[in-house]
Amino acid sequence: MKSWVPLEKDDTSYQSISSILEREYEPRTVEDLKNEPYPQNIIQVCFFDINIADTYGSSGAGYDLIVEDGSIFTPVNPLIYEDYVYQCDMLRKNNDGTCTVVVVPSLDNEYTVLIKKYPLASITFRQKPYSSDMHLNTAFRHYISISDDILPQRWSLNQTLSNDVSLVTNECSLYLAPSSIPDAGYGVYTTRLIMPGQSIVTEDAPIIIVSDSTAHNKGEDVVWSVIDYAWTGSANDMILSFNIGALANYHTVLSNMKPHAVSDGPHDYSSSVDDPSHGAYTIERGYDFVATKAIFPGEEIFADYGESWLDTRPDSFADHIPRFIHYNHAVAVLKTMKNDSDVGKFPLNESTYSLVFNTVKSLNSLVAQTLPRTVSEMQENIATDDSDMIRNKLAKRSITVAQHTVEWVKENGLCIDNITPGMSTVSHAGKGAFATRFLAKGSIISPAPLVQIPDLKSLFMYELIKRDDRKRIFRKDDNPIGSQLLLNYCFTHKDSELLLYPLTNVILINHCSSRMAFDGHCSLQGPNAKVQWAGSWESGNKEWLNKSLEEIYELTAVGMRGLSFDIIATRDISKGEEAS
């Protein structure tokens, strides 16, 4: 911070996209822009659907397509049609709320569409790529340092031992515990009743955006497990979610929560360009998660990733998870057996049921996996005619022998809602982590399963260009001009290139120095938390801490992870106090 200097530029040439949209900027013609250009980071875009244009348009001189009546592009809010928004120029403005525009729907700028009588209401604004705060070349970037005493010697580029701790749990309602899906690692459980539409958590840690990682790494896929924890984004951006958004497992039938809302734009706590923290932290909100069906105490919380998430993970636990269609086939088998038995086509007993079960197993083991094992179990599941209820009963039976109790969750899990997002009391820090309840000295503030990024340089960013085919972007040269924002949320040591980023709300915990004065809660008694390797709950630590960087690289390449931190309270922390 001491060496930071403000970006030298005219403040009037840069405006946040939120301020532009809130002020309802009037779209300008090409001629108007010569005298009154938009801020340098803003572009004008139009709602446009090429399929509609092809239907109503025709070819014309100087343009690939001409649409005479643009009213077919009815005035909508383009915010909800992100895939149908393209850069455009307005040639003239009419007095009836329409205009003539040229839309450029292709990356190569060689396909142009002239649209007459286009609704002014369908024009809006977007930020130019790489012009947001987090892409400023003066934005602060630095990993989170871990101390010498917890860095494994084999990870050091210069060529120390880790401490194990006892598991300490606090009362809460969200826990990280062994998943009820076999071989799926840990999952998220609730110890309270959550009704449909009710919030599971009102806001997780802020999302972090990773931009054009493939292009910045010379078109090569980066060796990291980050993609396994990413939610959807644009063609160029990957959205990383944390806590429930990253830890909840997926089930094809039992999915019971969904993200309810995410920020529709930058928030007011974004610092000004004269602030050394400008662009140094994410200004996005975390997801709000709500229940889509009743979730009972002791039940695991499941997200809906889509079955393609399973299909892209061959030779893993995903191979053993029945898809929705397998449950449908199982329901059909059970209903057919019951109906045939009811009309006397064959006697339903253990012998005939075993014959049917083994036949199904020989044809499709995943369908058989969902079926009851005995006639009595079958009759219990088929007691209703409702296919949805039967499917849910089969799904619950297939993942666990018995419903977990609240006591089991508390005994086998770790609390993940001890801290919640809030505006940090530390200057220039963005969001912080605040205790939701009293946390005793020595207790675990939060567990932190870690995703490893074997090479710090994979987060470097470079100038990107379009080459001859101009359909994709490429790295111009090998001279880095910055780093991905994710770097600021990763742990490492100055003598290592292995980055570790936590999957829980631990990313919210800000630095509080014991060697220099800080403001906010930090100024009262100094830091109240420390990082150490996880206790016995993370069985992978012992093995992974003895692996070389090359071995960790190879494991990461096949999608494996096995390291975790515990964040420990170094003194009593009061409810509402910021952890740092």
Backbone hydrogen bonds, N-H to C=O, Kabsch-Sander energy under -0.5 kcal/mol:
donor,donor_aa,acceptor,acceptor_aa,energy
4,W,1,M,-1.1
7,L,273,V,-0.7
9,K,7,L,-1.1
11,D,9,K,-0.5
13,S,10,D,-2.3
14,Y,11,D,-1.4
20,I,16,S,-1.6
21,L,17,I,-2.4
22,E,18,S,-2.5
23,R,19,S,-1.7
24,E,21,L,-1.0
25,Y,20,I,-1.4
30,V,90,M,-2.5
33,L,29,T,-2.1
34,K,30,V,-0.6
34,K,31,E,-0.9
35,N,31,E,-0.6
35,N,32,D,-1.0
36,E,32,D,-2.4
40,Q,13,S,-1.8
41,N,13,S,-0.5
42,I,39,P,-2.3
43,I,126,R,-2.8
45,V,124,T,-2.7
46,C,86,Y,-3.2
47,F,122,S,-1.9
48,F,84,Y,-3.2
53,A,49,D,-2.3
54,D,50,I,-2.6
55,T,51,N,-1.3
56,Y,52,I,-1.9
57,G,53,A,-2.5
58,S,66,I,-2.1
60,G,63,Y,-1.2
63,Y,60,G,-1.7
64,D,112,T,-1.4
65,L,112,T,-1.1
66,I,58,S,-3.1
67,V,114,L,-3.0
68,E,66,I,-0.6
70,G,68,E,-0.6
70,G,116,K,-2.8
72,I,69,D,-1.0
73,F,70,G,-2.2
74,T,72,I,-1.4
80,I,77,N,-1.9
81,Y,78,P,-1.7
84,Y,81,Y,-2.6
85,V,82,E,-1.1
86,Y,46,C,-2.3
86,Y,84,Y,-0.5
88,C,44,Q,-1.9
89,D,102,V,-2.3
90,M,28,R,-0.5
91,L,89,D,-0.6
91,L,100,T,-2.6
92,R,100,T,-1.2
94,N,98,T,-2.6
97,G,94,N,-0.6
99,C,118,Y,-1.5
100,T,92,R,-2.4
101,V,99,C,-0.5
101,V,115,I,-2.4
102,V,89,D,-2.8
103,V,101,V,-0.5
103,V,113,V,-2.8
104,V,87,Q,-2.2
106,S,111,Y,-0.5
109,N,106,S,-1.2
112,T,110,E,-0.6
113,V,103,V,-2.3
114,L,65,L,-2.5
115,I,101,V,-2.9
115,I,113,V,-0.5
116,K,67,V,-2.8
118,Y,99,C,-3.4
120,L,97,G,-2.5
122,S,119,P,-1.7
123,I,120,L,-1.7
124,T,45,V,-2.5
126,R,43,I,-2.3
128,K,41,N,-2.9
131,S,128,K,-1.6
135,H,132,S,-2.0
136,L,133,D,-1.9
139,A,136,L,-1.6
144,I,490,C,-4.3
145,S,143,Y,-0.6
146,I,492,T,-1.8
150,I,147,S,-1.4
151,L,148,D,-1.2
153,Q,160,T,-0.5
155,W,152,P,-2.0
156,S,152,P,-0.6
156,S,153,Q,-1.1
157,L,495,D,-5.6
175,Y,189,Y,-2.5
176,L,414,L,-2.9
177,A,175,Y,-0.6
177,A,187,G,-2.3
179,S,185,G,-2.9
184,A,181,I,-1.6
187,G,177,A,-3.5
188,V,301,I,-0.6
189,Y,175,Y,-2.6
190,T,299,E,-1.8
191,T,173,S,-1.6
194,I,295,I,-2.6
197,G,291,A,-3.6
198,Q,195,M,-2.4
200,I,289,F,-2.8
201,V,289,F,-1.3
204,D,287,Y,-1.9
207,I,285,R,-1.0
208,I,240,L,-1.8
210,V,238,M,-2.6
211,S,209,I,-0.5
212,D,236,N,-3.7
216,H,212,D,-2.4
217,N,213,S,-0.9
217,N,214,T,-0.5
218,K,215,A,-1.3
219,G,214,T,-2.4
220,E,214,T,-0.6
220,E,217,N,-1.5
224,W,222,V,-1.3
225,S,452,Q,-0.9
228,D,225,S,-1.3
229,Y,226,V,-2.2
230,A,227,I,-1.2
231,W,239,I,-3.1
238,M,210,V,-2.6
239,I,231,W,-1.1
240,L,208,I,-3.0
240,L,238,M,-0.6
241,S,229,Y,-1.1
241,S,239,I,-0.5
243,N,503,L,-4.0
245,G,242,F,-1.6
246,A,243,N,-1.0
247,L,243,N,-2.9
248,A,244,I,-2.1
249,N,301,I,-0.6
251,H,303,A,-1.0
255,S,251,H,-0.8
256,N,302,F,-2.1
257,M,302,F,-1.1
258,K,290,V,-2.0
260,H,288,D,-5.7
261,A,288,D,-0.6
267,H,283,I,-0.6
270,S,267,H,-1.6
275,D,272,S,-1.9
278,H,275,D,-2.1
280,A,277,S,-2.7
286,G,204,D,-0.5
288,D,261,A,-1.6
289,F,201,V,-1.7
289,F,287,Y,-0.6
290,V,258,K,-2.4
291,A,198,Q,-2.5
292,T,256,N,-2.2
293,K,256,N,-0.9
295,I,194,I,-2.9
296,F,294,A,-0.5
298,G,190,T,-3.1
299,E,296,F,-2.5
301,I,188,V,-3.6
302,F,300,E,-0.5
303,A,249,N,-2.8
305,Y,303,A,-0.7
309,W,306,G,-1.8
310,L,306,G,-0.5
310,L,307,E,-0.7
311,D,307,E,-2.1
312,T,308,S,-1.5
313,R,310,L,-1.9
316,S,313,R,-0.5
319,D,316,S,-1.9
320,H,317,F,-1.8
321,I,318,A,-1.3
326,H,323,R,-0.7
327,Y,323,R,-1.5
328,N,324,F,-2.0
329,H,325,I,-2.3
330,A,326,H,-2.1
331,V,327,Y,-2.6
332,A,328,N,-2.2
333,V,329,H,-2.3
334,L,330,A,-2.4
335,K,331,V,-2.6
336,T,332,A,-2.4
337,M,333,V,-2.4
338,K,334,L,-2.4
339,N,335,K,-2.7
340,D,336,T,-2.8
341,S,337,M,-2.2
342,D,338,K,-2.5
343,V,339,N,-1.7
344,G,341,S,-1.2
345,K,340,D,-2.9
346,F,340,D,-0.6
349,N,347,P,-0.9
353,Y,349,N,-2.8
354,S,350,E,-2.3
355,L,351,S,-1.8
356,V,352,T,-2.1
357,F,353,Y,-3.0
358,N,354,S,-2.5
359,T,355,L,-1.8
360,V,356,V,-2.6
361,K,357,F,-2.5
362,S,358,N,-1.9
363,L,359,T,-1.2
364,N,360,V,-3.3
368,A,364,N,-2.0
369,Q,365,S,-2.0
370,T,366,L,-0.7
370,T,367,V,-1.0
371,L,367,V,-0.6
371,L,368,A,-1.0
378,M,374,T,-2.2
379,Q,375,V,-2.8
380,E,376,S,-1.7
381,N,377,E,-2.0
382,I,378,M,-1.8
383,A,380,E,-0.7
387,S,385,D,-0.6
390,I,386,D,-2.2
391,R,387,S,-2.8
392,N,388,D,-2.3
393,K,389,M,-2.2
394,L,390,I,-2.6
395,A,391,R,-2.3
396,K,392,N,-2.5
397,R,393,K,-2.1
398,S,394,L,-1.7
399,I,395,A,-1.0
400,T,396,K,-1.1
409,V,405,T,-2.0
410,K,406,V,-2.5
411,E,407,E,-2.3
412,N,408,W,-2.4
413,G,409,V,-1.5
414,L,176,L,-1.9
416,I,174,L,-2.3
417,D,174,L,-0.5
420,T,434,F,-1.8
422,G,432,G,-1.2
424,S,430,G,-2.4
429,A,426,V,-1.2
432,G,422,G,-3.6
433,A,579,A,-0.6
434,F,420,T,-2.4
434,F,432,G,-0.5
435,A,577,E,-2.6
436,T,418,N,-3.0
437,R,418,N,-0.6
439,L,573,I,-2.6
440,A,438,F,-0.5
442,G,569,A,-3.4
443,S,440,A,-2.1
444,I,168,V,-0.7
445,I,443,S,-0.7
445,I,567,I,-3.1
446,S,567,I,-1.0
448,A,565,F,-2.4
450,L,563,L,-2.8
451,V,501,Y,-2.4
452,Q,450,L,-0.5
453,I,499,L,-3.0
456,L,454,P,-0.5
456,L,497,E,-1.3
458,S,455,D,-2.1
459,L,456,L,-1.9
460,F,457,K,-1.7
461,M,482,G,-3.0
465,I,474,F,-2.9
467,R,472,R,-0.8
470,R,467,R,-0.6
474,F,465,I,-3.4
476,K,463,E,-3.2
481,I,461,M,-3.1
482,G,461,M,-1.1
484,Q,459,L,-2.7
487,L,484,Q,-1.7
488,N,485,L,-1.6
489,Y,486,L,-2.1
490,C,487,L,-1.7
491,F,500,L,-3.6
492,T,144,I,-2.3
496,S,493,H,-2.2
499,L,453,I,-2.9
499,L,497,E,-0.6
500,L,491,F,-2.1
501,Y,451,V,-2.4
503,L,449,P,-2.1
507,I,504,T,-1.5
508,L,505,N,-2.2
509,I,506,V,-1.7
510,N,579,A,-0.7
512,C,580,S,-0.7
522,C,519,D,-0.7
523,S,520,G,-1.3
524,L,521,H,-1.3
525,Q,521,H,-0.8
526,G,522,C,-1.6
530,K,568,I,-1.9
532,Q,566,D,-1.9
534,A,564,S,-2.4
536,S,165,V,-0.6
538,E,535,G,-1.7
539,S,537,W,-1.0
541,N,538,E,-1.1
543,E,539,S,-0.6
544,W,540,G,-3.1
545,L,541,N,-2.9
546,N,543,E,-1.0
547,K,544,W,-1.7
549,L,154,R,-0.6
552,I,548,S,-2.3
553,Y,549,L,-2.3
554,E,550,E,-2.0
555,L,551,E,-2.2
556,T,552,I,-2.5
557,A,553,Y,-2.0
558,V,554,E,-0.7
558,V,555,L,-0.7
559,G,556,T,-2.1
560,M,555,L,-2.3
563,L,450,L,-0.5
565,F,448,A,-2.3
566,D,532,Q,-3.1
567,I,446,S,-2.1
568,I,530,K,-2.5
568,I,566,D,-0.7
569,A,443,S,-2.5
570,T,528,N,-1.9
571,R,528,N,-0.7
573,I,439,L,-3.0
576,G,435,A,-2.8
577,E,574,S,-2.1
579,A,433,A,-3.0
